[in-house]
Amino acid sequence: MRYDNRDDIIQLTPQWHGERFDNGRPRVPDDILRRLQKVALEEAWGVCWGHDYKYQFQGDWKVLNGNRTLVGRAVTGVMVPRRPDLHDSLLEYGQKQEGRVGFFNSWVIETLVADDVMVIDMFDKIFQGTYSGGNLSNAIRSRGGRGQVLWCGIRDVQQVMDVEGLTTFYRGNDPTGIGDVTLVGINTPCRIGNAICMPGDVVLGDAAGILFVPPHLAEECCERAERTQLREIFQFQRIKEGVYNSHQMDSAWSPEIEADFREWRRTSTPDDYRHLEWEEDRKSDQVSSEGAQTLL
């Protein structure tokens, strides 16, 4: 076996047709990550569920520095209980054949690049299951990592809390160091509680928990949420202006309100939403164009 293997990663992510990192991991564009910062977890979950991705969410976490929404590209690591023959052969292989330094947990960290989130499946182990502490958490941040999602424990809680810009989702803490575990995969599928995470998934974390968004669905999550947000901006403005009441806005919109919304979009759409395209606008423009050609 080989760690962080390009051919394996590409084979496992066939629905992604965009840019990839050198190791084959899907690279969701920076702009999509930026837009996802404003997407509620439940909105993105609805898109995943609608596409039959039913095992993408996991709640029940402890969180450090969780005062912001965590968004980043997943780098995964899978660890299993130590079996001497497997442990010794993989440790020797990684160090001698792939030139990796230190213990297994540092190997995953060394693959991180900017805007990554490290996602570790260590079978919910806390005693001697402390994947990271103060040193490794600082190492993650120094490589540009945005966070760590650990289905296991941490140590040095106060030091981890003091790492500015790093959000940590974890299961528990213990003063013991990591032990009796073996790394069997880097950037392979991993199970985080009831959820599955793949390399390159977009990690979306907030007070509700963690959602792993398949990379090919990330843009759709943005667009659906942004369309809803734009409608809300319009309806809040019209209620404030006294044009409509809350009952009219909360009910199915009348044709007159829909027409007002279309015109408002043409003249008053905030800059953050101007990239959205609307089918009814394209049809209206097409009719207008055909009418003009008839007059000519």
N, C-alpha and C positions, 0 to 999 in steps of 0.2 A: 504494500500500500504506500501511497505518497500523500503528504499533507498539502492542502491548499492547491489542489491539482486543477489546472486550467481546463483540460478536456472534460473532467468530471463535472465541474461547475457549469460549463456550457451545456452539457448533456442534461443536467438537472433543471435548467432554466430556459426551455425552448420557446416559451411565449414572449420572452423579452427580445425585441429586435432593435433596441437602441444601442448606445455606446456602452462599452465594457471596459473595466480595468484590465491591466496586463494579465492578471490571473484569471480572467474570464468572468469575474463578478459583475453583475449588472450595475451600471452607473446611472441611476435616476438623476436627471438634470438638477443643477443647483436651484433653478427657478422653481421647480416643483417642490423641493424641500422648503423653500421660502414660503410658498403659498400654503403648504400643509400646516405651517405654524398657526394659521388662522382657522383650521378645520377642526370642528369638534370630533372627538373620538367616535361618538355615536353616528355621526354623519358618514365617516369613513367606513365604520363597521357595516352600515346599511348597504354600501356598494359591495363590500366583500361578500356579505350574506346573499345579496341578490345574484351574485355570480357563483353561488354554491361553495364559497370558501367559508365553511362553518366553524372552523377550528383555528381562528386567528387571534382570539382575545384571551387574555388571562388577567384576572384581578387578584386581590389578596396579596399585597406587597407592603414592605417597609420602604420608605423613600427618603433619600437625602438630597437636599437642594432641588426639591420638586416644585419650586415656585414658578416654574416656566414649563411650557409644553416641550417635551423631548421629541425631536425629529432628527433622524439620521439614517444612514445606510447600514444594514446589519452585516457584521462579521461574526460568524458563529464558531463555537468550539464545543465539542462533546467529550465528556469525561465519564469514565466508568470506574467501579470499584477495582482496586489493585489486585491483579492476578500476576504472580511473579514472572512467569515466562513471557506473558504478553507485555508487561510493564518493562522488563529489562530489554527486550528486543526492540520495542518502539523508542525507548529513550536512547538506546545506542544508535538506532537507525537515524533518528532526527539529528542527533549531535554529529555523527560521523559522516552520514551520507548527504544530509541537507544543510549541515553547518550551523545548526541551531544552538543557541547558547542558553545555559541555565536550565530551570525546571520547566515542565510542560506549560504552566500557566503564563509564563513570560513569552512563550512562542506565539501565542495568539495575539498578544499585545504588540509584538514586533511587526505584525502584518497591517496594523491600522494606519489609515491616512486621514486627512481632514474630513470632518463631518461624518465619521463612522460612529456606530454604537456597537460595543462588544456585547454579544449575546451568548451566555454560557449555560449549557445544560450539565449540571453536576448532581443530578438525581435528588435534588432538595436536601443535600447534605450540609450540615452546619458545623458540628463538631469535627474538626480537622477538614472542614469543607469551606474554608475561608479563602475564596479564590483570589481576592485582592485586599490590600490594606493601604496604608499611607503611601508607600513607595510606588507600588504598581498603579495606584489611582493617579498619582502625579505623572507617571510615565504615559498613561492613557491620554491625559490632557495635553501633555507636551507634544504628542503626535497629532493633535487636532481632534481627538475623539470628543464627542459630545456627551457620551454617557456609557453606562454599563448596566446591563440587565442580567442579573445573576440568579439562576434557579439553584441557589446555594447560599453560603454565608459570606460575611466580610469580617475583618478585624480592624483595629485602629479606627473606630467609628469617628472619633473627634477629628482625626487627621483627614479622613475621607471627606467629612463634612466641610473641611476648610479648603478643599480643592475647588477654586473658583471656576465656574463654567462647566462643571461636570455633574450630571445628574445620575444618581445611583438608585436603581431598583434592586432590592435584595430580599432574602427570606428571613434572615436572622443574623446575629453576630456572636462571635466567640473569640476568646483570646488565643486559642490554639492556631498554629500555622496549618497550611494545607498539607495533607498527608493521605497515604493509602488510596490514591487515585491515579488513573492513567488516561492520557489524552489519546482518543482514537480518531479524532477528525477535526480538521480546520476547514471552515467553509463547506460544511456538509449539512444536510437537514438535521435539525435538532428539535427536541420536544421541550417546551417550556410549560409545565403544568398541563393544561388542556389544549394548548396551542402548539402549532408547528411553525418554525421559522426557517427560512431558506436564506442562503447568502445573497445579499443585495436587496432583500425585503426592506421596505421603509418602516422603521420603528417609530410608532406614534404613541407617546406615553403622557398621561396626565393623571389627575387625581382619581380617575375611574380605574386605571390600570394600564396595560400594554396591549396595543394592537399591532400585529405584523401585517403590513399591506404588501401584497405581491407587487413587484415593480411595474408590471404591465397594467395594473389598475390604479396606480398612484395619480395619474393625471385626471382620470375620471372622478376620483374622490375629490380632487380640487374643484373641478368644474361643477359637479352637482352641488357641492357646498356653496360655492360662490354664487350660483344662480339663486339658491335659497336666500343667501345673505343679501343679494341685490334687491330681491323682492321685498325683504324686510326693511331695507333702507327706504325704499319707495313708500311702503305702507306706513312706516313711522312718520315720515315727512308729511304725507297727506293727512294723517290723523292730527298731527300737530298744527297743520294749516287749517284744519276744520273742513277740509274738502269731503272727507268720508268719516264715518264713525267706526268704532272698533268692530261692531257687528258686521258691517259691510266688508271689512278687511279680513275677518276671521272666517267668513263664509266663502263659498265658491264665488270668485270674482265675476261680476257681470261683464258683458261685452264692452260696455262703456269704460269700466275700470281697466280692462285688458288693453283697450285702445289708448287710454291715458298712460298706462305703463309703457307701451311701445314708444309713444312720443317722448316720454320722460327719459327713456333709455337713449334716445337719439341726441338729446340735448344736455342731460344732467348726469350721465353715468360717471361715477368717480374713477379716477385714473387706474386704481388697482383692479378695476373690473372691465376695462375697455377691450381686453383681449377676448372676451366672451363673444361667441357668435350665436345668433338666434335664428332658427329656421323660418319663423314667421317674417323676420326682417328681410331675409334673402328672397322669400316669395314676394313680398311687397315690392322690393327693389326690382325684381324681375318683371312684375306686372307693369310697373312704372316705365321701365325701359322698353317693353314691348309696345306700350301705349304711345310712347314718344316716336318709336320707329313707324308706327301706323300713321301718325300725323305727318311724318315726313314723306 
